[in-house]
Amino acid sequence: MRRILLLLLFAQFTFLSAFAQDRLLSGNVKDETGAPLPGVTVLVKGTTTGTITDVDGNFKLNAPEDAQTLVFQYIGYENKEVAVGTQTSFNVSLTTDTKQLEEVVVTAIGVEQKKRTLGYALQTVNSDELVKATESNIVNSLAGKVAGVQINSSGGQAGSSSRIVIRGNTSLSGTNAPLFVIDGIPIDNSQNTANSGVESTLFGGTQSNRAIDLDPNVIEDVTVLKGAAATVLYGSRGANGVIMITTKRGKDTGGKPRVEISSRYGIDRPIVRGFQDEFLQGIGGNYRNGLPAGEGGFRSLDPETNPTGATASQGSTSWGPSINNIDQFTLDSIGVPQIFDPRREFYRNAKVWENNVRVLGGSDKLNYLLSFSNLEQEGIAPGNRFDRKNLTATINAKLSEKLRYTGTTRYTNSYNSRLTEGNGQRSYLYALNYWPISHDINKYYTESGEYYSFVNNAFNNPFWLAENNGRFSRVNRFTINQQLDYDVLPWLKVTNRFGLDAYHDANEDHVNVGTRGTPNGRLYTADITNYEINNDLMLTVDKQINDDFAITGLLGNNINSRKYKNSLMVGTNLNIPSFFDISNVSTVQAYEFDQEIRSFSLYAKVGFEFRNMLFLNLQGRNDWSSTLPVEDRSYLYGSADVSFVFTELLQIDQNILPYGKLRLSYSQAGNTAPAYSTIQTFNQSDTGDGTRGVINIPTQGQNAFELDNVQTNNQLQHELISEFEVGADLKFWNNRVGLDFAYYNRESDNQIVTASVTPTTGFTNRIVNAGQIKNEGVELTLTGTPVDLQNGFRWDVQVNYARNRTTVGKLADGIESIFLYGFTSPQIRADVNNGYGVIWGERFLRNDKGRLVIGNNGLPIQDSSLGSIGNVQPDWTGGIRNTFSYKGLTLSALFDARIGGDILNFDLFYMTYYGTAELTEDRGSVIVWDGVIDNGDGTYRENDIPVVKDGAYYRNFYSNSTELFVEDASFIKLRELSLSYNLPSSLLDRLPVENVSFSVIARNLFIASNFSFWDPEGSLGGNGNGQGFYHSVTPGTRGISFGINVSL
Amino acid sequence: MRNLRIIKVFVLAISLLYTTSCDDFLDVNSDPNNPTQVSEPLLLTGIIANFSYEVLGGFPVRVTNTWIQQTGYNAAFPSYDNYDVDENDVNNTWTFFSYTDVMHNCKILSEQASANRLYDYSGIAKIIWAWNMSIVTDLYGNAPFSQAWQPEAFPFPEYDTQEEIYTYIQSLLDQAIVDFGREDKLTNPAVGADDFIYGGDIEKWEKLAYSLKARFYLRLSYAPGYNTETQAQLALDAAAGGLSGNADNAMYFYLSDPGQENPWFQYAIDGKWNTNTQLSANIVDLMSANNDPRLAAFARGEVAGYVNGSEGNAGSLLGEFYADADAPLIWFTYSELKLIEAEASLIVGNKGNAQASYQEGLESSFAMLSGAIGAKLGDNAAGAISTYIDDNDELNASDQVAYQQIMTQKYIANFLTFEAYNDWRRTGIPSIGLAQNPVRGDLEMPGLRFPYPSAELNYNAANVNAQGVPVGNAAVKERVWWNSTPEQCTLCN
């Protein structure tokens, strides 16, 4: 422990600056191999006067006249003292300190521990890597950087949510999201929508996950706790893993404030493909121009009976003629129709501008950091933007020799303006994806000023939607940490850490008068408040018993209380168009959604160390949870892990295997029930036809209630997750190559499942302890430095690889699958026979050999029942980062891969119908389906019936076959390509700046995928469990940004 | 020693915290959003609102009305107009509308109200329960009833036969009538504003119960093993206690406020969904051949018919009387009851009564629509109505022709109701051909039933599979039990 403190102390000296000025000393510091060492602290012994070396290892220092000795300090190297004498120039070489090369990590509950003592895997991503992602959502910046962490962005709108899952899906129907913890306190990462509880995300899309409120500029590093052994002290909420975020702190700068400024400007473009660019609007090969009658409406059908070409019936589909084959009647009447690229016309170059100013400094008694960030991000869709302002203030104070105080206050103000996505006419993608290439998307008013779309009343013009409709979220959020540490004895410490995370989200959904599908307009206005109070009171023990033995211990108590409230008003029929206030509606429906969850916990941890070689940790926690039945609300669980640093025993040649560790752990973790699962209630009636028809309750002055369709369960028990993990951490060839391997086998039992039941029981669902889900996988992280030259050129590589297999062991009695997301067909579900994330829908009939059965019309026959048509789980995920550095220049490339797994492209389903999909470009060609024809006597013959792929084929057959829209979700992305340059100190000498660096970062520059729309990251359900449902979500983006960092 | 003391204090503090306040601290799991107890009036309103919007004005009627070609669904085929109905399409009707929203709550209300001796409430609950169950069995055939709504005892309810279900339905209606007459009943709260049908007039509910009994007796007139005359006589006996005038008509009056509008208006007129539901060419031809003035009330604007299943010309949207925002939704009319009596009287050989009831049924249908017809035809309305009645109010001397007259008038009088579909299945009158472009090549007549819903196939598989009905769309050509012996209807041919 003392050693750790020492290391921290060293770190604080890193940015010392000189202020006493008598003698100018200068020099150069190198490592054993002769490579320059930047960042070495050079101190005049016995004073706080010092400096650090620049990227070339050079330093200059104004030392007092009486300076006797210089001390050179650098983490991982032995301190070196050099007598000054009369010398003014110093060439110093530092040697590696194998004893000090001790990685210290932050583990659960904020406990700092030497990495070698851990019997489980964790992985840390540092601030530099996070910032390089140039993502406004912290979740996205982790993509490809941690083995076993799968990230899926829900879409390309600015401010969109992202799903993060660690080691697969642990819960069948509950959340699979990890817990986010910032400086030791848990924070909310929900995905809130104004209309949650009233309208499905299927018909509007989602909003952001609230981790987007975090400011990446103040994050020091992110540690991912993966397995149950790592998270057991976080209890139930850590059951899906923990994302532990440590923020930047003040530093001892000898009193002088240090100012750090960073600025970034970028441009994003949509990633779009998959549209045909040959066939015009029309029906049956005949052209229609989509204009209203009387406004130049024209169609080429049947010139005999329709000599003027103008009729009311236009048709919205792109089954018109090829641009190369337009009939004479059309040419004579209106000439060659103009061709557009509607997608290109609509999407824009989106600008991102992010600025951050930090002031930090302090003394050994008190240090501080103040940070302000401003992000202004446009989306590629007009009207979409995400703005965020972050203010962070943090103070560390040594109140006495024994008492220390840490306080951080973070304030976030974020604004997200989104376009409606999802299924239905209000979705801007509904028209954009089906927009014919021969119709001008920029014209949506008639000459008389009337709004029209390419077919009146059927679709909305996306520009019009962007101008008139939208979903708005305004968040004000405070996150506060207050921590006191008291050293009772050198080996005994008491800590109290209080955390508050509170936000208000003013969330609105505007639908203006005239919107097709909601002609009279609508307004949702929601006040969402969420707060979480968390307190940990802990005793920690760290005692070296003798030379061989040490004991660490922790005893703690946690109190947690979370309260969510959404007061929603739904106004129907706007009286004054474009005026969105609840006073301006004909009827108001009001809803309230409240939820309160509390827990009380005791936890303990004991660690035994033997000769810095063998480590045993025992951890346990007992939770009392408010959401379980009173008699079963208490549950105890724990873990044991062993770490064995075998290189301490074997004394292998340092050049070959300087460090080797084996890990083993077994753990159990309890998980609790969702709120209000135990007492049966009635709901206010929601009378409606399940789609768009509705009778608002109260009706005719009367309120109405009906029994909840979900049957609660007053016998619920906690869930139990058991995990076995084994791993190794090896370092080869003078630490130039590192390998971390983990295998885990995790079983979640007694899962609390909201199982579908036959509605004839009177309920559609029942909450039961029934499910079992298993995850088994391997994780591999390889780090290495293939090239490290004397001249300063260096090549670093990091590879992450993970493979996870999820099996659904069992569900409730008699139930083989449960619904996760979607429509009746298609949908995403968990299924005993097919696993988790099954794409379920209409499929083709197959014979017992698995061949398609073809009908007499030459087309595959639809199976009469729904079934599995795909699975969204990938085979493996991985990332490779290559970093090349030479003096101040760094080039880094991160490839991110997700291989295997399916995605349901439900847009393609509609686009095939409307004839805008690229795959319909082969229209007119002939296909013979690979399948067999039933002879009627149990035998089959090979199909030989040719079918013409005409409009009827695509519209009536193809677009009715969900199975044809399941695509390969694999991708490889060049997620980040960055080039940065640190100005050498020689250039900065005469400037009042300490450090200047420039960077150019490209995001998603390259994507390889088989997905029709190119980028298969996208999910209508946002960060929910129903992944792989791609439908009317904004395409992903690629971008380039330019950044500058200056330290004063 | 000092350390030990600190540890002691620490442990003591935590244990104090726990023992004194932990249980209180954790007792926050009662749902603040939703009540655990609900009074009878609040339940009744929910049941009536759901049953009317979701069932009587909802999907079952939208679909089957196109099958009997009162309406058509003018959209790219295949749609339900071309009989493209599968286990998923019919899932909501079974799952949400019937078994949970309506019938489970009817059961709860009937039990709760009985326990509180509020028998008017339990009686109404039983009527709607019986009615909804009849719609379920008429659409799907055999269905769970005796084991339904008992999740602990019967997590996988077995199916009762349609025959059994009809005895349960009659029994529920009998119980409702008994409930209304119970001397020990309490009437505080009394049924009142929470009853959107009769405003708390229990006498009318009792008449409705008798009317439904009559309808359901006649439903089995040609069922296997049932005697047609017996069923007709039972229907006549029940009808004697039924509705006694248009003032007794059961109707749900919707309002023009947003979110309070008539279901047909929302579905087919206001553009929230689409305007594909249009008057069928079949009913237009049938009525215009006879100069039936009611056609003007059935249509919005100019009368035009859409040929079912075609890609042809558009038909009229539904008329204002039926599909304005504040139009009533028809539950049960006096006119239907009179035509039930007419049919039953004819079956039992009492032509005189048949004639009287027929005439009353015809006149009451016109009485209900006279305002709407007047709004369309203006000064010509009265003349057109009286001409039509004069021309059509006499039953033909031939019983077969007379039967055709009664059933055709009933088909018209029951415009936009589910009952019109049942009568067509039962008697084949009027004769309805296949829509164009039927989704199945093996269909010989319009859809005869719904397939079983996906919820049952997924979550009650063993029991639903035991019914022997083909899965999915193939089911639509299978007859339900009471409709399985059409040759029994000697009057129909």
Interface residues (C-beta under 8 A of the other chain):
Chain A: N457 V488 L489 L492 V494 R516 G517 T518 P519 N520 L537 L539 L555 N557 I559 T572 N573 S586 T587 Q589 E592 F593 D594 E596 I597 R598 S599 F600 L602 W624 S625 S626 T627 V630 R633 A675 Y676 T678 I679 Q680 T681 F682 N683 Q684 S685 T687 G688 D689 G690 T691 R692 G693 V694 I695 N696 I697 T699 Q700 G701 Q702 N703 A704 F705 E706 L707 D708 N709 Q711 S756 V757 T758 P759 T760 T761 G762 F763 T764 R766 D813 G814 I815 E816 S817 T824 S825 S864 S865 L866 R955 N956
Chain B: R2 N3 I6 I7 F10 V11 A13 I14 L17 Y18 C22 D23 F25 L26 D27 V28 N29 S30 D31 P32 N33 N34 P35 T36 Q37 V38 P41 L42 L43 T45 G46 I47 A49 N50 Y53 E54 G58 F59 A76 F77 P78 D86 E87 N88 N91 N92 W94 T95 F96 F97 Y99 T100 D101 M103 H104 N105 K107 I108 A143 P144 Q147 A148 W149 Q150 P151 F154 P155 F156 P157 A193 D194 F196 Y254 L255 D257 P258 G259 Q260 P263 Q266 Y267 D270 G271 K272 W273 S454 A455 E456 L457 N458 Y459 N460 P470 V471 G472 N473 A474
